[in-house]
Amino acid sequence: QTLFDYFDKDGSGTVDFEEFLTGVRGALNERRKGLVQMAFAVLDKDGSGIIEPSEIVSTYDASKHPDVIAGKKTADEVFREFLDTFDVGG
């Protein structure tokens, strides 16, 4: 939820492209903006222009993580750690 709170500037419960772009750090030249657009498109599964929480859940496949393969962690643990990397200011 913290990830969405960070990107969801208008509090709508969704993240549109402009909010996503605003959340990315650093100045964006055209090449970098294109990479951000590609990343957004990967997350925006339905092409609505808005990233829903379920779209991130369906995109990130923790089962391929080395710690899951080695049996050190569950896919859920790895996924939660992934989400925790986005805990900004909170």
PDB file of N, CA, C and O in Angstrom, chain B, residues numbered from 101:
ATOM      1  N   GLN B 101       0.820  -1.197   0.000  1.00  0.00           N
ATOM      2  CA  GLN B 101       0.000   0.000   0.000  1.00  0.00           C
ATOM      3  C   GLN B 101       0.861   1.258   0.000  1.00  0.00           C
ATOM      4  O   GLN B 101       0.492   2.261  -0.610  1.00  0.00           O
ATOM      5  N   THR B 102       1.994   1.213   0.672  1.00  0.00           N
ATOM      6  CA  THR B 102       2.858   2.379   0.735  1.00  0.00           C
ATOM      7  C   THR B 102       3.335   2.794  -0.650  1.00  0.00           C
ATOM      8  O   THR B 102       3.447   3.986  -0.937  1.00  0.00           O
ATOM      9  N   LEU B 103       3.617   1.820  -1.510  1.00  0.00           N
ATOM     10  CA  LEU B 103       4.022   2.105  -2.884  1.00  0.00           C
ATOM     11  C   LEU B 103       2.954   2.929  -3.579  1.00  0.00           C
ATOM     12  O   LEU B 103       3.260   3.925  -4.234  1.00  0.00           O
ATOM     13  N   PHE B 104       1.723   2.523  -3.443  1.00  0.00           N
ATOM     14  CA  PHE B 104       0.638   3.255  -4.095  1.00  0.00           C
ATOM     15  C   PHE B 104       0.444   4.634  -3.495  1.00  0.00           C
ATOM     16  O   PHE B 104       0.172   5.593  -4.216  1.00  0.00           O
ATOM     17  N   ASP B 105       0.578   4.741  -2.189  1.00  0.00           N
ATOM     18  CA  ASP B 105       0.443   6.043  -1.550  1.00  0.00           C
ATOM     19  C   ASP B 105       1.499   7.011  -2.085  1.00  0.00           C
ATOM     20  O   ASP B 105       1.221   8.194  -2.283  1.00  0.00           O
ATOM     21  N   TYR B 106       2.702   6.506  -2.316  1.00  0.00           N
ATOM     22  CA  TYR B 106       3.783   7.350  -2.830  1.00  0.00           C
ATOM     23  C   TYR B 106       3.465   7.848  -4.242  1.00  0.00           C
ATOM     24  O   TYR B 106       3.627   9.034  -4.530  1.00  0.00           O
ATOM     25  N   PHE B 107       3.017   6.957  -5.115  1.00  0.00           N
ATOM     26  CA  PHE B 107       2.753   7.322  -6.500  1.00  0.00           C
ATOM     27  C   PHE B 107       1.374   7.951  -6.703  1.00  0.00           C
ATOM     28  O   PHE B 107       1.193   8.775  -7.599  1.00  0.00           O
ATOM     29  N   ASP B 108       0.416   7.571  -5.887  1.00  0.00           N
ATOM     30  CA  ASP B 108      -0.961   8.032  -6.051  1.00  0.00           C
ATOM     31  C   ASP B 108      -1.123   9.433  -5.458  1.00  0.00           C
ATOM     32  O   ASP B 108      -1.667   9.596  -4.366  1.00  0.00           O
ATOM     33  N   LYS B 109      -0.651  10.425  -6.180  1.00  0.00           N
ATOM     34  CA  LYS B 109      -0.623  11.799  -5.664  1.00  0.00           C
ATOM     35  C   LYS B 109      -2.009  12.393  -5.442  1.00  0.00           C
ATOM     36  O   LYS B 109      -2.189  13.215  -4.543  1.00  0.00           O
ATOM     37  N   ASP B 110      -2.996  11.989  -6.251  1.00  0.00           N
ATOM     38  CA  ASP B 110      -4.331  12.580  -6.099  1.00  0.00           C
ATOM     39  C   ASP B 110      -5.243  11.772  -5.174  1.00  0.00           C
ATOM     40  O   ASP B 110      -6.403  12.132  -4.976  1.00  0.00           O
ATOM     41  N   GLY B 111      -4.721  10.680  -4.606  1.00  0.00           N
ATOM     42  CA  GLY B 111      -5.493   9.895  -3.654  1.00  0.00           C
ATOM     43  C   GLY B 111      -6.659   9.137  -4.249  1.00  0.00           C
ATOM     44  O   GLY B 111      -7.602   8.789  -3.538  1.00  0.00           O
ATOM     45  N   SER B 112      -6.605   8.874  -5.562  1.00  0.00           N
ATOM     46  CA  SER B 112      -7.717   8.201  -6.240  1.00  0.00           C
ATOM     47  C   SER B 112      -7.744   6.693  -6.029  1.00  0.00           C
ATOM     48  O   SER B 112      -8.734   6.036  -6.354  1.00  0.00           O
ATOM     49  N   GLY B 113      -6.652   6.138  -5.482  1.00  0.00           N
ATOM     50  CA  GLY B 113      -6.574   4.685  -5.337  1.00  0.00           C
ATOM     51  C   GLY B 113      -6.022   3.994  -6.573  1.00  0.00           C
ATOM     52  O   GLY B 113      -5.955   2.766  -6.628  1.00  0.00           O
ATOM     53  N   THR B 114      -5.626   4.785  -7.563  1.00  0.00           N
ATOM     54  CA  THR B 114      -4.991   4.272  -8.775  1.00  0.00           C
ATOM     55  C   THR B 114      -3.793   5.163  -9.106  1.00  0.00           C
ATOM     56  O   THR B 114      -3.664   6.272  -8.588  1.00  0.00           O
ATOM     57  N   VAL B 115      -2.926   4.658  -9.975  1.00  0.00           N
ATOM     58  CA  VAL B 115      -1.759   5.419 -10.411  1.00  0.00           C
ATOM     59  C   VAL B 115      -1.847   5.585 -11.918  1.00  0.00           C
ATOM     60  O   VAL B 115      -1.793   4.602 -12.656  1.00  0.00           O
ATOM     61  N   ASP B 116      -1.982   6.824 -12.382  1.00  0.00           N
ATOM     62  CA  ASP B 116      -1.990   7.038 -13.826  1.00  0.00           C
ATOM     63  C   ASP B 116      -0.559   7.305 -14.304  1.00  0.00           C
ATOM     64  O   ASP B 116       0.362   7.397 -13.493  1.00  0.00           O
ATOM     65  N   PHE B 117      -0.379   7.427 -15.608  1.00  0.00           N
ATOM     66  CA  PHE B 117       0.963   7.565 -16.151  1.00  0.00           C
ATOM     67  C   PHE B 117       1.686   8.787 -15.594  1.00  0.00           C
ATOM     68  O   PHE B 117       2.861   8.693 -15.241  1.00  0.00           O
ATOM     69  N   GLU B 118       1.022   9.907 -15.510  1.00  0.00           N
ATOM     70  CA  GLU B 118       1.676  11.123 -15.015  1.00  0.00           C
ATOM     71  C   GLU B 118       2.127  10.961 -13.559  1.00  0.00           C
ATOM     72  O   GLU B 118       3.209  11.419 -13.194  1.00  0.00           O
ATOM     73  N   GLU B 119       1.315  10.321 -12.740  1.00  0.00           N
ATOM     74  CA  GLU B 119       1.709  10.077 -11.347  1.00  0.00           C
ATOM     75  C   GLU B 119       2.906   9.130 -11.294  1.00  0.00           C
ATOM     76  O   GLU B 119       3.826   9.323 -10.499  1.00  0.00           O
ATOM     77  N   PHE B 120       2.884   8.116 -12.141  1.00  0.00           N
ATOM     78  CA  PHE B 120       3.994   7.171 -12.213  1.00  0.00           C
ATOM     79  C   PHE B 120       5.268   7.903 -12.617  1.00  0.00           C
ATOM     80  O   PHE B 120       6.317   7.726 -11.996  1.00  0.00           O
ATOM     81  N   LEU B 121       5.174   8.716 -13.650  1.00  0.00           N
ATOM     82  CA  LEU B 121       6.323   9.453 -14.139  1.00  0.00           C
ATOM     83  C   LEU B 121       6.850  10.418 -13.087  1.00  0.00           C
ATOM     84  O   LEU B 121       8.061  10.541 -12.908  1.00  0.00           O
ATOM     85  N   THR B 122       5.954  11.100 -12.394  1.00  0.00           N
ATOM     86  CA  THR B 122       6.343  12.030 -11.337  1.00  0.00           C
ATOM     87  C   THR B 122       7.077  11.302 -10.216  1.00  0.00           C
ATOM     88  O   THR B 122       7.978  11.866  -9.595  1.00  0.00           O
ATOM     89  N   GLY B 123       6.699  10.066  -9.956  1.00  0.00           N
ATOM     90  CA  GLY B 123       7.319   9.293  -8.884  1.00  0.00           C
ATOM     91  C   GLY B 123       8.710   8.790  -9.200  1.00  0.00           C
ATOM     92  O   GLY B 123       9.431   8.369  -8.295  1.00  0.00           O
ATOM     93  N   VAL B 124       9.102   8.824 -10.455  1.00  0.00           N
ATOM     94  CA  VAL B 124      10.425   8.345 -10.850  1.00  0.00           C
ATOM     95  C   VAL B 124      11.432   9.469 -10.624  1.00  0.00           C
ATOM     96  O   VAL B 124      11.212  10.608 -11.037  1.00  0.00           O
ATOM     97  N   ARG B 125      12.507   9.143  -9.982  1.00  0.00           N
ATOM     98  CA  ARG B 125      13.505  10.163  -9.636  1.00  0.00           C
ATOM     99  C   ARG B 125      14.409  10.517 -10.811  1.00  0.00           C
ATOM    100  O   ARG B 125      14.627   9.716 -11.720  1.00  0.00           O
ATOM    101  N   GLY B 126      14.920  11.723 -10.767  1.00  0.00           N
ATOM    102  CA  GLY B 126      15.897  12.182 -11.749  1.00  0.00           C
ATOM    103  C   GLY B 126      15.247  12.805 -12.971  1.00  0.00           C
ATOM    104  O   GLY B 126      14.088  12.544 -13.294  1.00  0.00           O
ATOM    105  N   ALA B 127      16.037  13.639 -13.638  1.00  0.00           N
ATOM    106  CA  ALA B 127      15.565  14.266 -14.868  1.00  0.00           C
ATOM    107  C   ALA B 127      15.451  13.202 -15.954  1.00  0.00           C
ATOM    108  O   ALA B 127      16.271  12.287 -16.030  1.00  0.00           O
ATOM    109  N   LEU B 128      14.432  13.331 -16.784  1.00  0.00           N
ATOM    110  CA  LEU B 128      14.203  12.340 -17.820  1.00  0.00           C
ATOM    111  C   LEU B 128      14.474  12.924 -19.201  1.00  0.00           C
ATOM    112  O   LEU B 128      13.778  13.832 -19.655  1.00  0.00           O
ATOM    113  N   ASN B 129      15.508  12.381 -19.868  1.00  0.00           N
ATOM    114  CA  ASN B 129      15.692  12.730 -21.261  1.00  0.00           C
ATOM    115  C   ASN B 129      14.735  11.854 -22.076  1.00  0.00           C
ATOM    116  O   ASN B 129      14.052  11.006 -21.502  1.00  0.00           O
ATOM    117  N   GLU B 130      14.672  12.031 -23.357  1.00  0.00           N
ATOM    118  CA  GLU B 130      13.707  11.283 -24.172  1.00  0.00           C
ATOM    119  C   GLU B 130      13.929   9.775 -24.096  1.00  0.00           C
ATOM    120  O   GLU B 130      12.965   9.011 -24.038  1.00  0.00           O
ATOM    121  N   ARG B 131      15.173   9.344 -24.096  1.00  0.00           N
ATOM    122  CA  ARG B 131      15.468   7.912 -24.002  1.00  0.00           C
ATOM    123  C   ARG B 131      14.964   7.339 -22.686  1.00  0.00           C
ATOM    124  O   ARG B 131      14.329   6.285 -22.662  1.00  0.00           O
ATOM    125  N   ARG B 132      15.250   8.035 -21.593  1.00  0.00           N
ATOM    126  CA  ARG B 132      14.826   7.553 -20.278  1.00  0.00           C
ATOM    127  C   ARG B 132      13.310   7.592 -20.143  1.00  0.00           C
ATOM    128  O   ARG B 132      12.718   6.688 -19.553  1.00  0.00           O
ATOM    129  N   LYS B 133      12.679   8.625 -20.681  1.00  0.00           N
ATOM    130  CA  LYS B 133      11.230   8.697 -20.643  1.00  0.00           C
ATOM    131  C   LYS B 133      10.622   7.514 -21.403  1.00  0.00           C
ATOM    132  O   LYS B 133       9.605   6.961 -20.984  1.00  0.00           O
ATOM    133  N   GLY B 134      11.249   7.129 -22.522  1.00  0.00           N
ATOM    134  CA  GLY B 134      10.791   5.961 -23.272  1.00  0.00           C
ATOM    135  C   GLY B 134      10.891   4.680 -22.456  1.00  0.00           C
ATOM    136  O   GLY B 134      10.006   3.827 -22.530  1.00  0.00           O
ATOM    137  N   LEU B 135      11.959   4.538 -21.680  1.00  0.00           N
ATOM    138  CA  LEU B 135      12.112   3.360 -20.814  1.00  0.00           C
ATOM    139  C   LEU B 135      11.039   3.336 -19.728  1.00  0.00           C
ATOM    140  O   LEU B 135      10.499   2.280 -19.400  1.00  0.00           O
ATOM    141  N   VAL B 136      10.739   4.498 -19.181  1.00  0.00           N
ATOM    142  CA  VAL B 136       9.688   4.581 -18.165  1.00  0.00           C
ATOM    143  C   VAL B 136       8.340   4.206 -18.782  1.00  0.00           C
ATOM    144  O   VAL B 136       7.547   3.495 -18.165  1.00  0.00           O
ATOM    145  N   GLN B 137       8.083   4.684 -19.997  1.00  0.00           N
ATOM    146  CA  GLN B 137       6.831   4.344 -20.679  1.00  0.00           C
ATOM    147  C   GLN B 137       6.732   2.839 -20.912  1.00  0.00           C
ATOM    148  O   GLN B 137       5.658   2.253 -20.773  1.00  0.00           O
ATOM    149  N   MET B 138       7.853   2.219 -21.266  1.00  0.00           N
ATOM    150  CA  MET B 138       7.846   0.759 -21.467  1.00  0.00           C
ATOM    151  C   MET B 138       7.571   0.039 -20.146  1.00  0.00           C
ATOM    152  O   MET B 138       6.800  -0.920 -20.114  1.00  0.00           O
ATOM    153  N   ALA B 139       8.192   0.492 -19.064  1.00  0.00           N
ATOM    154  CA  ALA B 139       7.962  -0.126 -17.755  1.00  0.00           C
ATOM    155  C   ALA B 139       6.508   0.047 -17.332  1.00  0.00           C
ATOM    156  O   ALA B 139       5.895  -0.883 -16.807  1.00  0.00           O
ATOM    157  N   PHE B 140       5.966   1.217 -17.556  1.00  0.00           N
ATOM    158  CA  PHE B 140       4.571   1.477 -17.217  1.00  0.00           C
ATOM    159  C   PHE B 140       3.660   0.551 -18.010  1.00  0.00           C
ATOM    160  O   PHE B 140       2.702  -0.001 -17.468  1.00  0.00           O
ATOM    161  N   ALA B 141       3.961   0.381 -19.308  1.00  0.00           N
ATOM    162  CA  ALA B 141       3.141  -0.478 -20.163  1.00  0.00           C
ATOM    163  C   ALA B 141       3.159  -1.925 -19.685  1.00  0.00           C
ATOM    164  O   ALA B 141       2.149  -2.622 -19.784  1.00  0.00           O
ATOM    165  N   VAL B 142       4.293  -2.383 -19.169  1.00  0.00           N
ATOM    166  CA  VAL B 142       4.379  -3.745 -18.633  1.00  0.00           C
ATOM    167  C   VAL B 142       3.457  -3.896 -17.429  1.00  0.00           C
ATOM    168  O   VAL B 142       2.779  -4.913 -17.287  1.00  0.00           O
ATOM    169  N   LEU B 143       3.430  -2.895 -16.569  1.00  0.00           N
ATOM    170  CA  LEU B 143       2.590  -2.953 -15.373  1.00  0.00           C
ATOM    171  C   LEU B 143       1.117  -2.726 -15.683  1.00  0.00           C
ATOM    172  O   LEU B 143       0.250  -3.318 -15.039  1.00  0.00           O
ATOM    173  N   ASP B 144       0.829  -1.884 -16.654  1.00  0.00           N
ATOM    174  CA  ASP B 144      -0.552  -1.527 -17.007  1.00  0.00           C
ATOM    175  C   ASP B 144      -1.114  -2.597 -17.945  1.00  0.00           C
ATOM    176  O   ASP B 144      -1.264  -2.371 -19.146  1.00  0.00           O
ATOM    177  N   LYS B 145      -1.416  -3.747 -17.385  1.00  0.00           N
ATOM    178  CA  LYS B 145      -1.829  -4.923 -18.162  1.00  0.00           C
ATOM    179  C   LYS B 145      -3.043  -4.683 -19.045  1.00  0.00           C
ATOM    180  O   LYS B 145      -3.107  -5.199 -20.162  1.00  0.00           O
ATOM    181  N   ASP B 146      -4.000  -3.913 -18.564  1.00  0.00           N
ATOM    182  CA  ASP B 146      -5.231  -3.722 -19.339  1.00  0.00           C
ATOM    183  C   ASP B 146      -5.185  -2.506 -20.260  1.00  0.00           C
ATOM    184  O   ASP B 146      -6.159  -2.214 -20.953  1.00  0.00           O
ATOM    185  N   GLY B 147      -4.050  -1.792 -20.268  1.00  0.00           N
ATOM    186  CA  GLY B 147      -3.899  -0.650 -21.156  1.00  0.00           C
ATOM    187  C   GLY B 147      -4.779   0.535 -20.815  1.00  0.00           C
ATOM    188  O   GLY B 147      -5.038   1.388 -21.664  1.00  0.00           O
ATOM    189  N   SER B 148      -5.240   0.590 -19.573  1.00  0.00           N
ATOM    190  CA  SER B 148      -6.160   1.660 -19.161  1.00  0.00           C
ATOM    191  C   SER B 148      -5.453   2.979 -18.887  1.00  0.00           C
ATOM    192  O   SER B 148      -6.102   4.017 -18.759  1.00  0.00           O
ATOM    193  N   GLY B 149      -4.123   2.944 -18.798  1.00  0.00           N
ATOM    194  CA  GLY B 149      -3.392   4.146 -18.424  1.00  0.00           C
ATOM    195  C   GLY B 149      -3.294   4.323 -16.925  1.00  0.00           C
ATOM    196  O   GLY B 149      -2.819   5.352 -16.445  1.00  0.00           O
ATOM    197  N   ILE B 150      -3.744   3.319 -16.180  1.00  0.00           N
ATOM    198  CA  ILE B 150      -3.733   3.339 -14.715  1.00  0.00           C
ATOM    199  C   ILE B 150      -3.191   2.002 -14.225  1.00  0.00           C
ATOM    200  O   ILE B 150      -3.592   0.949 -14.718  1.00  0.00           O
ATOM    201  N   ILE B 151      -2.283   2.042 -13.257  1.00  0.00           N
ATOM    202  CA  ILE B 151      -1.757   0.816 -12.661  1.00  0.00           C
ATOM    203  C   ILE B 151      -2.578   0.497 -11.416  1.00  0.00           C
ATOM    204  O   ILE B 151      -2.631   1.282 -10.470  1.00  0.00           O
ATOM    205  N   GLU B 152      -3.206  -0.654 -11.438  1.00  0.00           N
ATOM    206  CA  GLU B 152      -3.978  -1.144 -10.294  1.00  0.00           C
ATOM    207  C   GLU B 152      -3.065  -2.040  -9.445  1.00  0.00           C
ATOM    208  O   GLU B 152      -2.141  -2.653  -9.980  1.00  0.00           O
ATOM    209  N   PRO B 153      -3.310  -2.123  -8.141  1.00  0.00           N
ATOM    210  CA  PRO B 153      -2.501  -3.020  -7.311  1.00  0.00           C
ATOM    211  C   PRO B 153      -2.452  -4.452  -7.844  1.00  0.00           C
ATOM    212  O   PRO B 153      -1.408  -5.101  -7.781  1.00  0.00           O
ATOM    213  N   SER B 154      -3.555  -4.938  -8.357  1.00  0.00           N
ATOM    214  CA  SER B 154      -3.606  -6.315  -8.864  1.00  0.00           C
ATOM    215  C   SER B 154      -2.676  -6.507 -10.060  1.00  0.00           C
ATOM    216  O   SER B 154      -2.200  -7.617 -10.300  1.00  0.00           O
ATOM    217  N   GLU B 155      -2.413  -5.442 -10.809  1.00  0.00           N
ATOM    218  CA  GLU B 155      -1.530  -5.553 -11.962  1.00  0.00           C
ATOM    219  C   GLU B 155      -0.078  -5.753 -11.534  1.00  0.00           C
ATOM    220  O   GLU B 155       0.672  -6.470 -12.195  1.00  0.00           O
ATOM    221  N   ILE B 156       0.315  -5.126 -10.440  1.00  0.00           N
ATOM    222  CA  ILE B 156       1.669  -5.369  -9.927  1.00  0.00           C
ATOM    223  C   ILE B 156       1.763  -6.787  -9.396  1.00  0.00           C
ATOM    224  O   ILE B 156       2.752  -7.478  -9.638  1.00  0.00           O
ATOM    225  N   VAL B 157       0.748  -7.220  -8.681  1.00  0.00           N
ATOM    226  CA  VAL B 157       0.748  -8.584  -8.135  1.00  0.00           C
ATOM    227  C   VAL B 157       0.870  -9.601  -9.260  1.00  0.00           C
ATOM    228  O   VAL B 157       1.602 -10.581  -9.127  1.00  0.00           O
ATOM    229  N   SER B 158       0.167  -9.384 -10.363  1.00  0.00           N
ATOM    230  CA  SER B 158       0.192 -10.355 -11.455  1.00  0.00           C
ATOM    231  C   SER B 158       1.457 -10.259 -12.306  1.00  0.00           C
ATOM    232  O   SER B 158       1.743 -11.177 -13.074  1.00  0.00           O
ATOM    233  N   THR B 159       2.217  -9.174 -12.188  1.00  0.00           N
ATOM    234  CA  THR B 159       3.409  -8.990 -13.008  1.00  0.00           C
ATOM    235  C   THR B 159       4.660  -9.555 -12.355  1.00  0.00           C
ATOM    236  O   THR B 159       5.490 -10.158 -13.035  1.00  0.00           O
ATOM    237  N   TYR B 160       4.808  -9.375 -11.069  1.00  0.00           N
ATOM    238  CA  TYR B 160       6.027  -9.780 -10.377  1.00  0.00           C
ATOM    239  C   TYR B 160       5.954 -11.263 -10.034  1.00  0.00           C
ATOM    240  O   TYR B 160       5.111 -11.687  -9.245  1.00  0.00           O
ATOM    241  N   ASP B 161       6.849 -12.046 -10.636  1.00  0.00           N
ATOM    242  CA  ASP B 161       6.876 -13.494 -10.413  1.00  0.00           C
ATOM    243  C   ASP B 161       8.015 -13.852  -9.484  1.00  0.00           C
ATOM    244  O   ASP B 161       9.148 -14.058  -9.920  1.00  0.00           O
ATOM    245  N   ALA B 162       7.708 -13.924  -8.201  1.00  0.00           N
ATOM    246  CA  ALA B 162       8.729 -14.210  -7.193  1.00  0.00           C
ATOM    247  C   ALA B 162       9.190 -15.664  -7.221  1.00  0.00           C
ATOM    248  O   ALA B 162      10.217 -15.988  -6.624  1.00  0.00           O
ATOM    249  N   SER B 163       8.468 -16.531  -7.888  1.00  0.00           N
ATOM    250  CA  SER B 163       8.831 -17.954  -7.894  1.00  0.00           C
ATOM    251  C   SER B 163      10.164 -18.222  -8.581  1.00  0.00           C
ATOM    252  O   SER B 163      10.760 -19.280  -8.379  1.00  0.00           O
ATOM    253  N   LYS B 164      10.637 -17.281  -9.386  1.00  0.00           N
ATOM    254  CA  LYS B 164      11.913 -17.441 -10.087  1.00  0.00           C
ATOM    255  C   LYS B 164      13.095 -16.865  -9.309  1.00  0.00           C
ATOM    256  O   LYS B 164      14.241 -16.960  -9.750  1.00  0.00           O
ATOM    257  N   HIS B 165      12.816 -16.277  -8.167  1.00  0.00           N
ATOM    258  CA  HIS B 165      13.871 -15.675  -7.347  1.00  0.00           C
ATOM    259  C   HIS B 165      14.800 -16.772  -6.825  1.00  0.00           C
ATOM    260  O   HIS B 165      14.328 -17.837  -6.428  1.00  0.00           O
ATOM    261  N   PRO B 166      16.121 -16.525  -6.818  1.00  0.00           N
ATOM    262  CA  PRO B 166      17.077 -17.553  -6.350  1.00  0.00           C
ATOM    263  C   PRO B 166      16.789 -18.083  -4.946  1.00  0.00           C
ATOM    264  O   PRO B 166      16.974 -19.273  -4.693  1.00  0.00           O
ATOM    265  N   ASP B 167      16.342 -17.225  -4.032  1.00  0.00           N
ATOM    266  CA  ASP B 167      16.054 -17.686  -2.671  1.00  0.00           C
ATOM    267  C   ASP B 167      14.833 -18.597  -2.625  1.00  0.00           C
ATOM    268  O   ASP B 167      14.762 -19.483  -1.773  1.00  0.00           O
ATOM    269  N   VAL B 168      13.883 -18.399  -3.511  1.00  0.00           N
ATOM    270  CA  VAL B 168      12.713 -19.275  -3.583  1.00  0.00           C
ATOM    271  C   VAL B 168      13.133 -20.614  -4.185  1.00  0.00           C
ATOM    272  O   VAL B 168      12.760 -21.673  -3.679  1.00  0.00           O
ATOM    273  N   ILE B 169      13.895 -20.562  -5.247  1.00  0.00           N
ATOM    274  CA  ILE B 169      14.367 -21.794  -5.898  1.00  0.00           C
ATOM    275  C   ILE B 169      15.207 -22.627  -4.934  1.00  0.00           C
ATOM    276  O   ILE B 169      15.115 -23.855  -4.923  1.00  0.00           O
ATOM    277  N   ALA B 170      16.026 -21.953  -4.124  1.00  0.00           N
ATOM    278  CA  ALA B 170      16.883 -22.654  -3.150  1.00  0.00           C
ATOM    279  C   ALA B 170      16.119 -23.094  -1.911  1.00  0.00           C
ATOM    280  O   ALA B 170      16.675 -23.790  -1.061  1.00  0.00           O
ATOM    281  N   GLY B 171      14.855 -22.703  -1.793  1.00  0.00           N
ATOM    282  CA  GLY B 171      14.054 -23.094  -0.635  1.00  0.00           C
ATOM    283  C   GLY B 171      14.326 -22.275   0.613  1.00  0.00           C
ATOM    284  O   GLY B 171      13.892 -22.650   1.702  1.00  0.00           O
ATOM    285  N   LYS B 172      15.034 -21.168   0.475  1.00  0.00           N
ATOM    286  CA  LYS B 172      15.346 -20.317   1.631  1.00  0.00           C
ATOM    287  C   LYS B 172      14.174 -19.428   2.035  1.00  0.00           C
ATOM    288  O   LYS B 172      14.014 -19.088   3.207  1.00  0.00           O
ATOM    289  N   LYS B 173      13.358 -19.056   1.047  1.00  0.00           N
ATOM    290  CA  LYS B 173      12.216 -18.186   1.299  1.00  0.00           C
ATOM    291  C   LYS B 173      11.048 -18.640   0.448  1.00  0.00           C
ATOM    292  O   LYS B 173      11.220 -19.323  -0.561  1.00  0.00           O
ATOM    293  N   THR B 174       9.858 -18.249   0.871  1.00  0.00           N
ATOM    294  CA  THR B 174       8.680 -18.519   0.047  1.00  0.00           C
ATOM    295  C   THR B 174       8.531 -17.396  -0.983  1.00  0.00           C
ATOM    296  O   THR B 174       9.106 -16.318  -0.831  1.00  0.00           O
ATOM    297  N   ALA B 175       7.765 -17.660  -2.010  1.00  0.00           N
ATOM    298  CA  ALA B 175       7.503 -16.636  -3.021  1.00  0.00           C
ATOM    299  C   ALA B 175       6.822 -15.431  -2.379  1.00  0.00           C
ATOM    300  O   ALA B 175       7.083 -14.291  -2.765  1.00  0.00           O
ATOM    301  N   ASP B 176       5.951 -15.678  -1.401  1.00  0.00           N
ATOM    302  CA  ASP B 176       5.272 -14.577  -0.723  1.00  0.00           C
ATOM    303  C   ASP B 176       6.260 -13.706   0.047  1.00  0.00           C
ATOM    304  O   ASP B 176       6.144 -12.480   0.039  1.00  0.00           O
ATOM    305  N   GLU B 177       7.234 -14.333   0.714  1.00  0.00           N
ATOM    306  CA  GLU B 177       8.242 -13.559   1.444  1.00  0.00           C
ATOM    307  C   GLU B 177       9.051 -12.674   0.496  1.00  0.00           C
ATOM    308  O   GLU B 177       9.299 -11.504   0.785  1.00  0.00           O
ATOM    309  N   VAL B 178       9.454 -13.241  -0.627  1.00  0.00           N
ATOM    310  CA  VAL B 178      10.235 -12.480  -1.602  1.00  0.00           C
ATOM    311  C   VAL B 178       9.395 -11.342  -2.171  1.00  0.00           C
ATOM    312  O   VAL B 178       9.887 -10.226  -2.338  1.00  0.00           O
ATOM    313  N   PHE B 179       8.128 -11.623  -2.468  1.00  0.00           N
ATOM    314  CA  PHE B 179       7.255 -10.589  -3.009  1.00  0.00           C
ATOM    315  C   PHE B 179       7.079  -9.446  -2.022  1.00  0.00           C
ATOM    316  O   PHE B 179       7.123  -8.277  -2.406  1.00  0.00           O
ATOM    317  N   ARG B 180       6.881  -9.777  -0.759  1.00  0.00           N
ATOM    318  CA  ARG B 180       6.716  -8.730   0.265  1.00  0.00           C
ATOM    319  C   ARG B 180       8.002  -7.910   0.424  1.00  0.00           C
ATOM    320  O   ARG B 180       7.946  -6.696   0.620  1.00  0.00           O
ATOM    321  N   GLU B 181       9.151  -8.572   0.338  1.00  0.00           N
ATOM    322  CA  GLU B 181      10.422  -7.844   0.390  1.00  0.00           C
ATOM    323  C   GLU B 181      10.546  -6.908  -0.812  1.00  0.00           C
ATOM    324  O   GLU B 181      11.025  -5.782  -0.681  1.00  0.00           O
ATOM    325  N   PHE B 182      10.113  -7.377  -1.975  1.00  0.00           N
ATOM    326  CA  PHE B 182      10.113  -6.544  -3.172  1.00  0.00           C
ATOM    327  C   PHE B 182       9.270  -5.297  -2.950  1.00  0.00           C
ATOM    328  O   PHE B 182       9.707  -4.188  -3.260  1.00  0.00           O
ATOM    329  N   LEU B 183       8.079  -5.468  -2.422  1.00  0.00           N
ATOM    330  CA  LEU B 183       7.209  -4.318  -2.159  1.00  0.00           C
ATOM    331  C   LEU B 183       7.807  -3.395  -1.118  1.00  0.00           C
ATOM    332  O   LEU B 183       7.644  -2.178  -1.204  1.00  0.00           O
ATOM    333  N   ASP B 184       8.502  -3.958  -0.126  1.00  0.00           N
ATOM    334  CA  ASP B 184       9.109  -3.136   0.909  1.00  0.00           C
ATOM    335  C   ASP B 184      10.193  -2.205   0.366  1.00  0.00           C
ATOM    336  O   ASP B 184      10.498  -1.181   0.978  1.00  0.00           O
ATOM    337  N   THR B 185      10.778  -2.562  -0.789  1.00  0.00           N
ATOM    338  CA  THR B 185      11.791  -1.680  -1.376  1.00  0.00           C
ATOM    339  C   THR B 185      11.192  -0.362  -1.822  1.00  0.00           C
ATOM    340  O   THR B 185      11.919   0.604  -2.057  1.00  0.00           O
ATOM    341  N   PHE B 186       9.868  -0.312  -1.942  1.00  0.00           N
ATOM    342  CA  PHE B 186       9.189   0.904  -2.361  1.00  0.00           C
ATOM    343  C   PHE B 186       8.634   1.689  -1.188  1.00  0.00           C
ATOM    344  O   PHE B 186       7.892   2.650  -1.390  1.00  0.00           O
ATOM    345  N   ASP B 187       8.966   1.311   0.008  1.00  0.00           N
ATOM    346  CA  ASP B 187       8.483   1.996   1.203  1.00  0.00           C
ATOM    347  C   ASP B 187       9.193   3.339   1.317  1.00  0.00           C
ATOM    348  O   ASP B 187      10.228   3.443   1.974  1.00  0.00           O
ATOM    349  N   VAL B 188       8.645   4.354   0.686  1.00  0.00           N
ATOM    350  CA  VAL B 188       9.277   5.665   0.621  1.00  0.00           C
ATOM    351  C   VAL B 188       8.687   6.575   1.691  1.00  0.00           C
ATOM    352  O   VAL B 188       7.475   6.778   1.760  1.00  0.00           O
ATOM    353  N   GLY B 189       9.560   7.110   2.511  1.00  0.00           N
ATOM    354  CA  GLY B 189       9.153   8.105   3.497  1.00  0.00           C
ATOM    355  C   GLY B 189       8.160   7.609   4.509  1.00  0.00           C
ATOM    356  O   GLY B 189       7.466   8.402   5.144  1.00  0.00           O
ATOM    357  N   GLY B 190       8.083   6.281   4.670  1.00  0.00           N
ATOM    358  CA  GLY B 190       7.022   5.867   5.519  1.00  0.00           C
ATOM    359  C   GLY B 190       7.293   4.937   6.592  1.00  0.00           C
ATOM    360  O   GLY B 190       6.383   4.570   7.335  1.00  0.00           O
TER     361      GLY B 190
END
